[in-house]
Amino acid sequence: MPAILATIFCCWPLGIPAILAAAKVNEYWNLGDHAGAHEQSSKAKKFTIIAAVSAVVVWIVVGILYFLMFAAMFSAASSTPTTTTY
């Protein structure tokens, strides 16, 4: 479930490998390959965490860029000279 949520809400290029690895866990477990199931589980967890962290970093960077853009707009708007006619 976390891999699917990471794919939908965070970063789909890293969420897709997480889903694929998570899907292999049950297959390996049912075949009796418990070590392989644990390996796929840890791989899915790793991709999910990386997807979530990268999404948070991207949202923070986008927020900072929007703040800087609006600050520059308001700074430029307040520094323009006004003309008065008498």
ZIHU-V768449 format. One record per residue. SS is DSSP state (~ for helix, > for strand, _ for the rest). PSI is psi in whole degrees, 0 to 359 (NA if undefined). Layout:
SS;PSI / SS;PSI
This chain:
_;316 / ~;326 / ~;321 / ~;317 / ~;321 / ~;324 / ~;318 / ~;312 / ~;343 / _;267 / _;102 / ~;331 / ~;334 / ~;341 / ~;327 / ~;313 / ~;330 / ~;318 / ~;318 / ~;319 / ~;321 / ~;326 / ~;333 / ~;345 / ~;309 / ~;323 / ~;312 / ~;322 / ~;317 / ~;333 / ~;351 / _;3 / _;79 / ~;326 / ~;318 / ~;323 / ~;318 / ~;323 / ~;315 / ~;324 / ~;316 / ~;327 / ~;318 / ~;319 / ~;318 / ~;313 / ~;323 / ~;316 / ~;317 / ~;320 / ~;316 / ~;316 / ~;318 / ~;325 / ~;319 / ~;317 / ~;317 / ~;316 / ~;324 / ~;315 / ~;317 / ~;318 / ~;318 / ~;318 / ~;319 / ~;318 / ~;314 / ~;323 / ~;314 / ~;325 / ~;320 / ~;323 / ~;313 / ~;327 / ~;318 / ~;323 / ~;325 / ~;343 / ~;358 / _;135 / _;145 / _;143 / _;137 / _;139 / _;132 / _;NA
